[in-house]
Structures are given as structure tokens and as C-alpha cells.
């Protein structure tokens, strides 16, 4: 009996040893597999470690782009909204009948004033551009003068803005000769002339013009009813001169019988009866001589 127990014990020892060895082999194989994973090159390990950051950056980049895109879109939308708002406000505003303004080959149609008699800012801009000095090209912004907010309609330094007071006087003249909704065409001969030293033209405060279908004599007659206004009648030329005088100066008018290119020939009436009077000794004798400077430059 004791012998059988010894054999059994021996068998168990052998089996236990084999089992332990097998278990050790499995453990060694597992360690070897893990070791091969850990032995990956440092570069690959670094790439693997930085991969999440790269992915994070990749994910963050579209967000940043989207944010920038939204800002740009918001600005564009805001600008577009401002234009639409301005257009709606102007559409609701009441204006006098539009008038065609022509100078040379350029021509535009725009109301000079509102129904309340206030100057239309767009008309002031258009008139300034159309009556620019000869030889200057149209500003690029002029193509959008109907749709751009008026505050964005800037003039280049080479073009001086026509005086607000001059446009106001011109609007009154046009309104006086407008029948119902039929406004006469305004043909501008000259306005801003930077080289006309001593003239109201040099300060964009004078305009030489005619109204199609209206006699110049009639225009001058109405012009004389406007306060602080200069009115020049040129019977041998095709235009009337109108300028803005300083407040309190009063009305100034003259008749220049000279033809195109001739020296001024001021007369007291027209048709003349053979007597010529220098305007200095006629209606404006008491005015400051500086106010008469434009008379010699037209």
C-alpha cells in the first residue's frame, strides 16, 4: 500500500512539473510577443503618440476655417443688409420727378431733390462726377451709384463735390420749369474748373447750363428771384451762369454780350440800344470786388 502511494506521488510530481513547464512556456511566449510590440522604433512610437494630436489639429482646422468663413459671411451679409435697408428707405422717400443730366457723352437720370425740397445726396454725387474737369475718367465707384449706400460713394481727390447750396438752387430752377412730371433735360456746359482762379467755378460753386426747351431769358428771370445767387445771361452763347453766393450778399446779375472766345462785353440790357455799361458801375457797384472775379472768367 505504501508503495502505491509513493508511485502515485511520483506521478503527480512529474505531471505537476510538466504542467509548470507548459505554463512557463505560455508565459514566456506571451512576454516575447509583448516585447516585440514594445521594441517598435522610437520614430514610429513618436508618430503613434503624436497621431492623436495631429488628428486633433486636423479636426480643429476645419472649425477655424468655418469660424473665419462665418465672420466673412457675416460682414458680407451685414453690408448687403445695409444696402437693402438704404435702398428701402430711399424707395419709401418721396422725390421730385427725375431729371436727365448730361455733360458731354455722359448722361444719367436722377431726382435733384425730395418732395420736401431737400437736396438729393445721390444727385449731388452724380452732378459732381458728370461735371468733373475735362479729361478725367469716370470713377470706378460711379457704376454702382444707384445701389451703394450714399456714405460709400466717395469722390477721388481730383473731383470736387459740387456745392450743396448750388445743387439746391439748381433744383429750384428745374422744379420751376417742370410741368407735371415732365422735367426738362439739364445740359451742363461747365461746372468745376480748378484752373479758373478767382472764380466760383474753382470752388465748385458755379455752373453753366441750359434746360432743353426753356429759353435762357426765362431761366435768368427766375434765377434773379433766388437770394444770394449770381445769375449771368449770355445772349450770344448757349448757356446761363448760376452760382452760390455767401449768405447776406444778396442777388447779383449781369449780361455779357460777348460771343464764344471773346473778351467780356457787359451791357445793362438786352437787346442793347447801343450803350454798354461795365457791370462794376451797374447793379453790383457796392459789392466787394472779389465777388466780381467770376464775371471775368466765364
Secondary structure, 3 states (H helix, E strand, C coil): CHHHHHHHHHHHHHHHHHHHHHHHHHHHHHHHHHHHHHCCCHHHHHHHHHHHHHHHHHHHHHHHHHHHHHHHHHHHHHHHHHHHHHHHHHHHCCECCCEEEEECCEEEEECCEECCCCECHHHHHHHHHHCCCCCCCCCHHHHHCCCCCHHHCCCCCCCCCCCHHHHHHHHHHHHHCCECCECCCEEEEECCCCCCCCCHHHHCCEEEEEECCCCHHHHHHHHCCCCCEEEEECCCCCCEEEEECCCCCCCEEEEECCCCCCCCCEECCCCCCCCCCCHHHCCCCCCCHHHHHHHHCC
